[in-house]
């Protein structure tokens, strides 16, 4: 049995509850054998998170009733028991129905009255669980039969037949429940099939051409089975799951690839105001908090176009100011940009300009000898510097604090022969230009001082150096 977890949204950029004031209301009667007290929660999916919408007390017979004067927004809802296990129901146009089950076996004993779409939904769930079980068994058999080509071929035939059975069942569900949330869910679950290519087998770079054909099709058609005018899909885990798959596994992990794809997706979501708000908020949050290098550039592109471009009617001035401040901090040091120039003195007062450093690769290293992490990273960086300094590699090390004697002592004791500079008058604005809020931080620049990488480990730096210095 799955366990229910209440999750809040840490980011102020995402909004959880879009309620509509509609007439008629809802009444969902729940009867659970074996349960005679406590409180049931009516939750709902919102993307990959879950929230509570209503509560109902359980009487001595195991009955509870969720009631409200306005219709619930359509979606997959959760009836959550006191033990925090739950079962799902579809909330669609008809919101007055009853459901019964037993505490000991929620899914197997689930029955609905007055909701044909939920009867179809539970049949769909049971069917898919059975198909997944069979698929898992066949996969295990295939692993054990790789040395027996005939047996392996037979198992693959069975797997294809199982897939055809699922496709046929999905066709049946879409035909039987047209216009319902169940039909929309089934369609959204389908993977868009890549059409066969016409590339001759003897073409040079055949494999690369086939890859490009598949990539380009998925780039533009991955969401073909999603109806962006249907906000019911927001209250399912399906849409956010597909969004994450698209940006994390389908697209090349480069800002130049991801930015236009993100903009295209947001523009499609304008088919529905609620969908648009969700898409802008979700993608802004996703790329603002991404651990992938360079994705902050995607955040800047989305934030400037939509939040700072006046398209986010839901954002108050406080949020807009926060986003504008973050964009201002990130924009000067986006990967691919020329690094902001710095003109700073060394311990003796001699000034060095970053743009004047003659090197094929330059690291701008922000550090503090008193920082515990810096004490680990600085010796590692020195080893790399000593190894590559005669091959076109330079380090422009910026001391971020103001204790000159401690800084100079560390330089001398550790023989740091790179360019050591600091900002004793705090006039260079390096913290804002390079978004320095902690140390150590490594930026990697090419021969033209364009930013190749940032906020990386020394190990990653050495891999980059190997590639760049070969060019």
C-alpha positions in Angstrom: 0.0 0.0 0.0 1.3 3.4 -0.9 2.0 5.8 1.9 0.5 9.3 1.8 2.9 12.3 2.5 1.7 15.9 2.7 4.2 18.1 0.9 4.3 21.9 0.9 5.9 24.0 -1.7 9.1 25.6 -0.5 9.3 28.1 -3.4 7.2 31.2 -3.5 7.2 30.8 -7.3 4.6 28.0 -7.4 1.0 28.4 -6.4 -0.8 25.3 -5.1 -4.6 25.8 -5.1 -6.6 27.2 -8.0 -10.2 27.1 -6.9 -13.2 28.0 -9.0 -16.5 29.3 -7.6 -19.0 27.1 -9.3 -22.5 26.1 -8.5 -24.1 22.8 -7.5 -21.3 21.6 -5.2 -20.0 18.2 -4.5 -20.9 15.2 -2.3 -18.7 12.2 -2.1 -19.9 9.5 0.3 -17.2 7.1 1.5 -17.9 3.8 3.4 -14.9 1.9 4.7 -15.5 -1.5 6.3 -13.3 -2.0 9.4 -13.0 1.7 10.1 -15.2 3.1 12.9 -13.7 6.3 14.0 -11.2 9.0 13.0 -11.0 11.6 10.2 -10.7 11.1 6.5 -8.9 13.7 4.3 -9.8 14.5 0.8 -6.5 15.4 -0.9 -5.5 16.0 -4.5 -2.5 15.7 -6.7 -1.0 18.9 -7.9 1.8 18.0 -10.2 4.1 15.6 -8.2 2.9 17.0 -4.9 -0.2 16.4 -2.8 -2.4 18.8 -0.9 -5.5 18.5 1.4 -8.8 20.0 0.2 -11.4 18.7 2.7 -11.9 16.6 5.9 -14.8 14.4 7.0 -15.5 12.5 10.3 -16.0 8.8 10.2 -19.0 7.5 12.1 -19.4 4.1 13.9 -20.4 2.4 10.6 -17.3 3.5 8.8 -19.1 6.2 6.8 -17.9 9.7 6.0 -19.2 12.4 3.7 -17.2 15.1 1.9 -19.5 18.0 1.0 -19.1 21.5 -0.4 -21.2 24.2 -2.0 -19.0 24.7 -5.0 -17.7 22.1 -7.5 -14.2 20.8 -7.0 -11.6 21.5 -9.8 -11.3 18.2 -11.8 -8.4 15.9 -11.1 -7.2 12.8 -9.4 -8.2 13.1 -5.7 -7.1 11.0 -2.7 -9.2 9.6 0.1 -6.7 9.4 2.9 -7.2 7.2 6.0 -6.0 8.0 9.5 -3.0 5.6 8.9 -2.1 7.9 6.0 -2.6 5.2 3.3 -5.1 6.1 0.6 -6.9 5.3 -2.5 -7.6 7.5 -5.6 -10.8 8.7 -7.1 -11.5 10.8 -10.2 -13.3 14.1 -9.7 -14.8 15.2 -13.0 -18.2 16.7 -14.0 -20.3 14.4 -11.8 -19.3 15.1 -8.2 -22.1 13.4 -6.4 -21.3 9.7 -6.0 -20.4 7.1 -3.4 -17.5 4.8 -2.9 -17.0 1.8 -0.6 -14.1 -0.5 0.3 -12.5 -2.2 3.2 -9.7 -1.0 5.5 -7.7 -4.2 5.0 -7.7 -4.1 1.2 -8.5 -0.7 -0.2 -7.9 -1.3 -3.9 -9.2 -4.8 -4.4 -12.5 -4.1 -2.6 -13.1 -0.6 -4.2 -16.6 -0.1 -5.6 -18.4 3.0 -6.9 -22.0 4.0 -7.3 -23.2 6.8 -9.4 -19.9 7.3 -11.1 -19.3 5.3 -14.3 -16.0 7.1 -14.9 -14.6 6.0 -11.6 -15.7 2.4 -12.3 -13.7 2.7 -15.5 -10.8 4.3 -13.6 -10.5 1.4 -11.1 -10.7 -1.1 -13.9 -7.9 0.8 -15.6 -5.8 0.8 -12.5 -6.2 -3.0 -11.9 -5.5 -3.7 -15.6 -2.3 -1.7 -15.6 -1.1 -3.3 -12.3 -1.6 -6.7 -13.9 0.2 -5.6 -17.1 3.1 -4.2 -15.1 3.4 -7.4 -13.2 3.5 -9.5 -16.4 6.0 -7.0 -18.0 8.3 -7.3 -15.0 8.2 -11.1 -15.1 9.0 -11.1 -18.8 11.9 -8.7 -18.3 13.4 -11.0 -15.6 13.0 -14.0 -18.0 14.7 -12.0 -20.8 17.7 -11.2 -18.5 18.1 -14.9 -17.9 17.8 -15.9 -21.5 20.3 -13.7 -23.3 22.5 -16.7 -24.2 19.5 -18.5 -25.7 18.6 -16.6 -28.8 15.4 -18.6 -29.6 14.1 -18.3 -26.1 14.9 -14.6 -26.0 13.2 -14.0 -29.3 10.1 -15.7 -28.0 10.1 -13.5 -24.8 10.4 -10.4 -26.9 7.5 -11.5 -29.0 5.4 -11.9 -25.8 6.5 -8.4 -24.6 5.4 -6.9 -27.9 2.1 -8.7 -27.6 1.7 -7.4 -24.1 2.4 -3.9 -25.3 -0.2 -4.3 -28.1 -2.7 -5.4 -25.5 -2.1 -2.3 -23.5 -2.5 -0.1 -26.5 -5.7 -1.8 -27.5 -7.0 -1.3 -23.9 -6.1 2.4 -24.0 -7.9 2.8 -27.3 -11.0 1.2 -25.7 -10.9 3.5 -22.7 -10.6 6.6 -24.9 -13.5 5.4 -27.0 -15.7 4.4 -24.1 -15.2 7.6 -22.0 -14.9 10.4 -24.5 -14.4 13.9 -23.0 -13.8 12.6 -19.5 -10.8 13.1 -17.3 -10.1 9.3 -17.6 -9.9 9.7 -21.4 -7.5 12.7 -21.0 -5.3 10.7 -18.6 -5.1 7.7 -20.8 -4.2 9.9 -23.8 -1.6 11.8 -21.8 0.1 8.6 -20.7 0.7 7.6 -24.3 4.2 8.0 -25.6 4.1 9.7 -29.0 5.5 7.3 -31.5 8.5 8.5 -33.6 7.7 8.0 -37.3 10.0 5.7 -39.3 12.9 7.5 -41.0 13.8 7.3 -44.6 17.6 7.5 -44.1 19.5 5.0 -46.3 21.3 2.4 -44.2 24.6 3.0 -46.1 24.5 6.8 -45.3 27.7 8.2 -43.7 27.1 8.7 -40.0 23.9 6.6 -40.2 23.5 6.2 -36.4 24.0 9.9 -35.8 21.4 10.8 -38.4 18.9 8.4 -36.9 19.6 9.9 -33.5 19.0 13.4 -34.9 15.7 12.3 -36.5 14.5 10.9 -33.2 15.7 13.8 -31.1 14.1 16.5 -33.4 10.8 14.6 -33.5 10.7 14.4 -29.7 11.8 18.0 -29.3 8.7 19.2 -31.1 6.1 16.4 -30.5 6.8 15.1 -27.0 3.6 16.8 -25.7 1.3 16.1 -28.6 -1.0 14.0 -26.4 -1.3 16.7 -23.8 -4.3 19.0 -24.1 -3.1 22.3 -22.7 -6.6 23.7 -22.6 -7.5 21.1 -20.0 -6.6 22.3 -16.5 -7.8 18.9 -15.0 -4.4 17.5 -15.9 -2.8 19.8 -13.4 -4.3 17.8 -10.6 -2.7 14.6 -11.7 1.0 13.6 -11.4 1.2 13.0 -15.2 1.9 16.5 -16.6 4.8 17.3 -14.2 6.2 13.9 -14.7 6.3 14.5 -18.5 7.8 18.0 -18.0 10.7 16.5 -15.9 11.2 13.7 -18.4 11.3 16.2 -21.3 13.9 18.6 -19.8 15.9 16.0 -17.9 16.1 13.1 -20.3 14.9 14.1 -23.8 16.6 17.5 -24.5 20.3 18.1 -24.7 21.3 19.6 -21.3 22.4 22.9 -22.7 20.8 26.3 -22.3 20.7 26.9 -26.1 18.6 23.8 -26.4 16.4 24.2 -23.3 15.5 27.9 -23.5 13.6 27.8 -26.8 11.9 24.5 -25.8 10.8 26.0 -22.5 9.5 29.1 -24.2 7.6 27.0 -26.7 6.0 24.9 -23.9 4.9 28.0 -22.0 3.4 29.5 -25.1 1.4 26.3 -25.7 0.1 26.5 -22.1 -1.5 29.8 -22.9 -4.5 27.8 -24.1 -5.7 28.0 -20.5 -4.9 30.7 -17.9 -4.5 28.2 -15.0 -2.3 26.0 -17.1 -0.2 29.1 -18.1 0.3 30.1 -14.5 1.3 26.6 -13.5 3.8 26.2 -16.4 5.5 29.6 -15.9 5.7 29.0 -12.1 6.9 25.4 -12.4 9.6 26.0 -15.0 10.8 29.2 -13.3 11.2 27.2 -10.1 12.7 24.2 -11.8 15.5 26.1 -13.5 16.2 28.5 -10.6 16.9 25.6 -8.3 18.5 23.3 -10.8 21.9 21.6 -9.9 22.8 21.4 -13.6 25.4 23.9 -14.7 24.0 26.7 -16.9 20.4 26.2 -16.1 20.3 29.5 -14.3 20.5 31.0 -17.8 17.1 29.3 -18.6 15.7 30.8 -15.4 16.8 34.3 -16.5 15.2 33.9 -20.0 11.9 32.8 -18.5 11.9 35.4 -15.7 12.7 38.2 -18.1 10.1 37.2 -20.7 7.2 36.5 -18.4 7.6 37.9 -14.9 9.6 41.0 -15.7 7.8 41.2 -19.1 4.4 41.9 -17.4 2.7 38.6 -18.3 2.3 37.2 -14.8 -0.8 38.8 -13.4 -0.7 36.6 -10.3 2.7 37.9 -9.1 2.7 40.7 -6.5 5.4 43.4 -6.4 7.3 41.7 -3.7 7.7 38.5 -5.8 8.6 40.6 -8.9 11.3 42.5 -6.9 12.8 39.2 -5.7 12.9 37.8 -9.2 14.4 41.0 -10.6 17.1 40.9 -7.9 17.9 37.3 -8.7 18.1 38.0 -12.5 20.4 40.9 -11.8 22.7 38.7 -9.8 22.8 35.9 -12.4 22.7 37.7 -15.8 26.3 39.0 -15.8 27.8 35.5 -15.3 25.7 33.3 -17.5 27.7 30.6 -19.3 28.7 31.8 -22.7 28.9 35.4 -21.7 32.2 37.3 -21.5 33.2 37.3 -17.8 32.8 40.7 -16.1 36.2 42.4 -16.0 38.0 42.9 -12.7 40.9 45.3 -12.0 42.3 44.4 -8.5 45.6 44.8 -6.6 47.8 42.0 -5.3 49.3 42.1 -1.8 52.0 44.6 -2.9 49.5 47.0 -4.4 50.2 46.1 -8.1 47.0 46.0 -10.1 46.0 43.2 -12.4 43.2 43.2 -14.9 41.4 40.0 -15.6 40.9 40.8 -19.3 44.7 41.2 -19.7 45.5 37.7 -18.5 47.1 35.9 -21.5 46.0 32.2 -21.2 44.1 29.7 -23.2 42.1 28.8 -20.0 41.7 31.1 -17.0 40.2 30.1 -13.7 38.7 32.9 -11.6 38.9 31.5 -8.0 36.9 33.2 -5.2 38.2 32.0 -1.9 39.1 32.7 1.7 41.9 30.9 3.6 39.8 30.8 6.7 37.0 29.0 4.9 37.0 25.2 5.8 36.0 24.1 2.3 38.6 26.4 0.8 41.2 24.7 2.9 40.4 21.5 1.0 39.9 23.0 -2.5 42.9 25.4 -2.6 45.6 22.6 -2.4 43.7 20.6 -5.0 43.6 23.6 -7.3 47.3 24.3 -6.8 48.2 20.8 -8.0 46.2 21.4 -11.2 47.8 24.8 -11.6 51.3 23.4 -11.2 50.5 20.6 -13.7 49.1 22.9 -16.4 50.6 26.4 -15.9 53.1 25.9 -18.7 50.4 24.7 -21.1 48.3 27.9 -21.2 46.5 27.7 -17.9 46.2 30.6 -15.4 44.5 31.3 -12.1 43.1 34.7 -11.1 42.5 34.2 -7.4 40.3 36.7 -5.6 40.5 36.9 -1.8 36.9 37.7 -0.7 37.7 39.1 2.8 39.7 41.9 4.3 42.4 40.4 6.6 45.5 41.0 4.6 48.1 39.5 7.0 46.3 36.2 7.2 45.8 36.1 3.4 49.5 36.9 2.7 50.7 34.4 5.3 48.6 31.6 3.6 49.9 32.6 0.2 53.5 32.4 1.3 53.2 29.3 3.3 51.5 27.4 0.5 53.5 28.9 -2.4 50.5 30.0 -4.3 52.3 31.3 -7.5 49.2 32.3 -9.4 47.7 35.9 -9.6 46.6 36.7 -6.1 44.3 39.8 -5.8 41.8 41.3 -3.4 39.4 44.2 -3.1 40.5 46.2 0.0 38.1 49.1 -0.8 35.1 46.9 -1.8 34.7 48.9 -5.0 34.9 46.3 -7.7 31.4 44.9 -7.1 32.8 41.3 -7.7 30.2 39.8 -5.3 27.3 41.0 -7.5 29.0 40.5 -10.8 29.9 36.9 -10.0 27.0 36.1 -7.6 29.4 35.3 -4.8 27.5 34.5 -1.6 29.8 31.7 -0.4 33.3 30.3 -1.0 35.0 28.7 -2.7 33.7 29.3 -6.2 35.5 28.4 -9.5 34.7 30.1 -12.8 36.4 28.7 -16.0 37.1 31.1 -18.9 38.3 30.5 -22.4 41.0 32.5 -24.2 38.5 35.2 -25.0 37.3 35.3 -21.4 34.0 33.8 -22.2 32.6 31.7 -19.3 32.9 28.0 -20.1 31.8 26.7 -16.7 31.1 27.8 -13.2 30.7 26.5 -9.6 32.5 23.3 -10.4 34.8 21.0 -8.6 38.5 20.8 -9.2 38.0 17.3 -10.6 35.6 18.7 -13.2 38.0 21.6 -13.9 40.8 19.1 -14.8 38.5 17.3 -17.3 37.6 20.6 -18.9 41.3 21.6 -19.1 42.2 18.3 -20.8 39.7 19.0 -23.5 40.3 22.7 -23.9 44.1 22.5 -24.0 43.9 19.8 -26.7 42.1 22.2 -29.1 
